[in-house]
Amino acid sequence: MDVQKLILARREIEKEISSLNKKLGDFNKELKNINQLIFKNCEHNWIKDYNYYTYDERHYRCTICNMIKN
């Protein structure tokens, strides 16, 4: 194998990874903003969530938007 081709291939892969990491960061920011808007605007119906937590750590889950609060 030609080392120069491998170096170019590695450089392209690193660029693609960097681009995807930036896109992932943008998606995470957008998701955070959407979750904040949902939390502020939902007419919550909080119930104790008995399914996924131990007795001391049971949180409340909204039956409308499915968000959790302590």
N, CA, C and O of each residue as an XYZ file, in Angstrom:
280
protein
N       0.837     -1.186      0.000
C       0.000      0.000      0.000
C       0.879      1.247      0.000
O       1.969      1.273      0.572
N       0.377      2.246     -0.644
C       1.067      3.521     -0.710
C       0.753      4.339      0.546
O      -0.411      4.571      0.873
N       1.798      4.766      1.237
C       1.643      5.502      2.483
C       0.956      6.842      2.243
O       0.158      7.271      3.076
N       1.233      7.494      1.163
C       0.608      8.789      0.867
C      -0.910      8.646      0.725
O      -1.657      9.509      1.185
N      -1.363      7.575      0.099
C      -2.802      7.342     -0.027
C      -3.432      7.098      1.339
O      -4.542      7.561      1.602
N      -2.735      6.379      2.206
C      -3.246      6.131      3.547
C      -3.332      7.426      4.359
O      -4.284      7.636      5.111
N      -2.334      8.281      4.199
C      -2.337      9.563      4.904
C      -3.504     10.419      4.436
O      -4.179     11.042      5.255
N      -3.749     10.458      3.132
C      -4.883     11.213      2.592
C      -6.210     10.642      3.071
O      -7.130     11.388      3.408
N      -6.305      9.318      3.099
C      -7.528      8.671      3.569
C      -7.761      9.000      5.039
O      -8.890      9.270      5.447
N      -6.701      8.978      5.828
C      -6.833      9.313      7.246
C      -7.286     10.755      7.417
O      -8.146     11.040      8.250
N      -6.722     11.657      6.646
C      -7.087     13.076      6.720
C      -8.561     13.276      6.383
O      -9.252     14.049      7.046
N      -9.038     12.585      5.357
C     -10.454     12.692      4.975
C     -11.366     12.147      6.079
O     -12.403     12.735      6.385
N     -10.974     11.042      6.660
C     -11.770     10.459      7.737
C     -11.794     11.399      8.938
O     -12.845     11.567      9.557
N     -10.672     12.012      9.281
C     -10.624     12.956     10.397
C     -11.514     14.167     10.136
O     -12.177     14.658     11.050
N     -11.532     14.650      8.895
C     -12.412     15.766      8.536
C     -13.878     15.375      8.693
O     -14.680     16.155      9.207
N     -14.223     14.182      8.256
C     -15.600     13.701      8.346
C     -16.018     13.538      9.815
O     -17.133     13.904     10.188
N     -15.128     12.991     10.637
C     -15.415     12.843     12.060
C     -15.625     14.207     12.702
O     -16.544     14.379     13.504
N     -14.798     15.163     12.365
C     -14.932     16.513     12.907
C     -16.265     17.133     12.503
O     -16.939     17.761     13.320
N     -16.636     16.954     11.253
C     -17.898     17.481     10.759
C     -19.082     16.839     11.480
O     -20.029     17.526     11.862
N     -19.024     15.535     11.660
C     -20.105     14.825     12.341
C     -20.184     15.207     13.825
O     -21.279     15.299     14.380
N     -19.034     15.429     14.467
C     -19.042     15.876     15.863
C     -19.688     17.241     15.991
O     -20.427     17.482     16.946
N     -19.426     18.142     15.051
C     -20.045     19.456     15.074
C     -21.553     19.325     14.881
O     -22.334     19.978     15.573
N     -21.955     18.479     13.937
C     -23.377     18.260     13.683
C     -24.061     17.669     14.912
O     -25.175     18.069     15.250
N     -23.413     16.730     15.580
C     -23.957     16.135     16.792
C     -24.122     17.187     17.882
O     -25.133     17.201     18.584
N     -23.140     18.061     18.027
C     -23.242     19.146     18.997
C     -24.404     20.070     18.685
O     -25.127     20.494     19.588
N     -24.588     20.384     17.403
C     -25.715     21.229     16.993
C     -27.052     20.561     17.304
O     -27.977     21.217     17.784
N     -27.159     19.263     17.034
C     -28.381     18.526     17.340
C     -28.658     18.518     18.840
O     -29.805     18.680     19.257
N     -27.619     18.331     19.654
C     -27.799     18.324     21.107
C     -28.283     19.673     21.609
O     -29.137     19.723     22.494
N     -27.760     20.775     21.065
C     -28.219     22.112     21.447
C     -29.678     22.310     21.049
O     -30.477     22.837     21.823
N     -30.016     21.886     19.840
C     -31.396     22.016     19.361
C     -32.353     21.194     20.228
O     -33.439     21.660     20.573
N     -31.948     19.982     20.575
C     -32.765     19.119     21.424
C     -32.964     19.743     22.801
O     -34.064     19.694     23.352
N     -31.910     20.328     23.358
C     -32.018     20.983     24.662
C     -33.016     22.142     24.599
O     -33.841     22.303     25.498
N     -32.940     22.946     23.539
C     -33.870     24.059     23.381
C     -35.310     23.576     23.235
O     -36.222     24.155     23.826
N     -35.516     22.532     22.461
C     -36.856     21.976     22.266
C     -37.406     21.442     23.589
O     -38.573     21.661     23.913
N     -36.561     20.741     24.352
C     -37.000     20.207     25.639
C     -37.380     21.327     26.600
O     -38.349     21.192     27.347
N     -36.632     22.432     26.592
C     -36.962     23.564     27.449
C     -38.306     24.167     27.047
O     -39.115     24.508     27.910
N     -38.546     24.301     25.752
C     -39.815     24.849     25.285
C     -40.984     23.937     25.659
O     -42.038     24.409     26.086
N     -40.790     22.647     25.498
C     -41.841     21.690     25.862
C     -42.116     21.789     27.356
O     -43.276     21.822     27.767
N     -41.065     21.837     28.179
C     -41.239     21.881     29.628
C     -41.978     23.143     30.062
O     -42.805     23.100     30.972
N     -41.679     24.265     29.413
C     -42.320     25.531     29.770
C     -43.773     25.601     29.304
O     -44.596     26.238     29.961
N     -44.100     24.962     28.190
C     -45.413     25.140     27.577
C     -46.392     23.984     27.786
O     -47.574     24.120     27.470
N     -45.932     22.873     28.302
C     -46.814     21.723     28.521
C     -47.678     21.974     29.756
O     -47.213     22.533     30.749
N     -48.918     21.562     29.681
C     -49.800     21.582     30.848
C     -49.627     20.242     31.556
O     -50.423     19.320     31.376
N     -48.582     20.156     32.354
C     -48.127     18.888     32.928
C     -49.180     18.204     33.794
O     -49.973     18.843     34.486
N     -49.150     16.896     33.723
C     -49.934     16.038     34.602
C     -48.928     15.094     35.263
O     -48.657     14.007     34.753
N     -48.370     15.527     36.416
C     -47.298     14.783     37.066
C     -47.852     13.601     37.855
O     -48.804     13.735     38.624
N     -47.230     12.441     37.645
C     -47.542     11.254     38.444
C     -46.223     10.643     38.902
O     -45.195     10.803     38.245
N     -46.260      9.942     40.034
C     -45.055      9.246     40.496
C     -44.735      8.124     39.518
O     -45.612      7.364     39.107
N     -43.467      8.040     39.159
C     -43.031      6.998     38.234
C     -42.512      5.812     39.036
O     -41.446      5.892     39.647
N     -43.248      4.730     39.036
C     -42.884      3.552     39.814
C     -42.089      2.528     39.016
O     -41.640      1.528     39.578
N     -41.910      2.750     37.753
C     -41.310      1.719     36.903
C     -39.789      1.662     36.914
O     -39.221      0.570     36.922
N     -39.120      2.802     36.916
C     -37.694      2.791     36.616
C     -36.793      3.228     37.759
O     -35.579      3.316     37.570
N     -37.333      3.502     38.927
C     -36.515      4.033     40.006
C     -36.746      3.240     41.281
O     -37.784      2.603     41.459
N     -35.747      3.293     42.170
C     -35.901      2.629     43.454
C     -36.798      3.471     44.352
O     -37.182      4.581     43.984
N     -37.125      2.960     45.497
C     -38.089      3.613     46.385
C     -37.666      5.026     46.777
O     -38.500      5.932     46.788
N     -36.402      5.231     47.095
C     -35.943      6.535     47.557
C     -35.768      7.540     46.421
O     -35.724      8.745     46.672
N     -35.668      7.080     45.200
C     -35.346      7.957     44.079
C     -36.493      8.123     43.091
O     -36.256      8.501     41.944
N     -37.699      7.859     43.494
C     -38.817      7.961     42.550
C     -39.058      9.400     42.159
O     -39.157     10.291     43.002
N     -39.148      9.599     40.884
C     -39.378     10.923     40.325
C     -40.811     11.017     39.809
O     -41.553     10.035     39.789
N     -41.167     12.207     39.400
C     -42.474     12.423     38.781
C     -42.289     12.465     37.269
O     -41.324     13.036     36.761
N     -43.228     11.851     36.567
C     -43.218     11.835     35.107
C     -44.525     12.446     34.617
O     -45.604     12.137     35.123
N     -44.402     13.319     33.620
C     -45.589     13.926     33.028
C     -46.218     12.930     32.053
O     -45.531     12.357     31.207
N     -47.518     12.733     32.179
C     -48.197     11.793     31.291
C     -48.416     12.385     29.908
O     -48.741     11.656     28.971
N     -48.242     13.703     29.763
C     -48.467     14.358     28.469
C     -47.182     14.396     27.639
O     -47.148     13.921     26.504
N     -46.111     14.978     28.233
C     -44.880     15.161     27.472
C     -43.793     14.138     27.824
O     -42.749     14.089     27.174
N     -44.044     13.327     28.852
C     -43.146     12.254     29.265
C     -41.831     12.762     29.867
O     -40.854     12.016     29.922
N     -41.794     14.019     30.319
C     -40.598     14.547     30.970
C     -40.594     14.148     32.437
O     -41.628     13.787     32.999
N     -39.419     14.217     33.048
C     -39.226     13.808     34.440
C     -38.825     15.010     35.264
O     -38.071     15.868     34.804
N     -39.338     15.070     36.501
C     -38.861     16.059     37.464
C     -38.673     15.362     38.799
O     -39.300     14.339     39.076
N     -37.808     15.923     39.616
C     -37.528     15.342     40.937
C     -38.616     15.681     41.903
O     -38.556     15.281     43.066
